[in-house]
Amino acid sequence: MSHAVVHLVRHGEVENPHRVLYGRLPGYELSQRGHNMARLVAEHFAEQKEHGTNLVSLISSPLIRAQQTAAPIAQALGLPITTEPGVIEAESQLEGYSNIKDTLLSTPRLWPLVRNPLTPSWGEPYAHQATRMAQAISKHRDYAIQQHGPGANIVVVSHQLPIWVTRLATEGRSLAFNAFRRECTLASVTSISFDRNGAAVDLTYSEPAAELLPGTVNVPGA
């Protein structure tokens, strides 16, 4: 048995008909499909609980799309939602623009922002995202173990890019690896198992809402 498991959940589909890169902008709530995705994720964890998984805490980014995704999970597991700023979406200077590729091609004043995608030059460095995510995960994981003992599982509702760089860091890959081809779909679950020393020993990935993915509006947040 793993000493602890952290399940990183990406939020569901956002109501975003104009395909805005919304980042940390307020007001971007789940679409109806997004709410349905969140319910499927909640059912996924409820089934795990029925089979003996010790799900003891639920953490969420403060952004509304994450809070809305966490809500049915909280109801299904009988857990309160703890808001954690450390798992918020990545900061980006491109947020607020729509159809971002076309906008960049047609807006020369924005070109300096994309001079180095390996940092990235348009926003919060990948390394900083990985560090803050690791700190938040460690804090809540260790507290869960203290309160509930070995085998504690926690659910963390976050965002695509912070989850993806956390996975890359866990697997020892470059943080800029496939930055635009991330295996982290809407309402997906990236689960990391830790040993008693806090070292990651296993990582799995699942898509509880896979049936709802076709036709989604899937614009990266940052």
Steps between C-alpha positions, in 0.01 A plus 500: 500500500626848416569724797283769334339571164424841350243517221542811282172580325471744214175699501220433251415687181460876536227709333725677251337547158754762389796274585663749731822405674344567839789424736419648840225732373186491716161385380590199286263236631434144393276434204214252540728236355764606752257445787418156358872424484538599863221262596675214319821575687303501825355159411852377425621591849181377666560160340859501623377578850254211484792271415696609805709795383558728799404836346545748783529854362400717205711797393412751227641795313313821589381554139130440449536230235706293744263566790204393285681182402580427863139552618350165391815319618451658843140385505585148386776454756350699786806726517537877529686691230827655617607786273872503420652793304811292432318290239353792303529534121829623353540875463507621137540833325293362212183446701199683363591444136286270284609265222850537633699360205332731248528793742872447541559480126313824438622703800872590477505672841434159659788323326757573775279305739557176307873536448578206730239226544738303722461743794231602391561865418127586505431405858581316821812285460439127484749449784307737725175317428660165580643636826177654631301191403752274675487715814119497508484127434757424771321719756159342451637146454700515822208646693271225370746235614528663843123507540402173333810283490683320219293429190332840501374618161438865417330658199637826361298689236732715293574598139660346195842665490580481875395134501703426187822658630449312827483178305810590298692584819386176661616298200830689477429645156565849370230738621465635146454153348196492267369817659221518240423128488412432859345174617262675734153519351201670655389327822795261488667351807878478542574290809839503672592243766758587764709290736553578868793731413285714272655367179272433205496128419221471243289716269181406320266693273128454434211677329176438690310737268645365173152445355436877513828615345403495130396848391623680810632855494848429633696825524805488730460735792856630475 
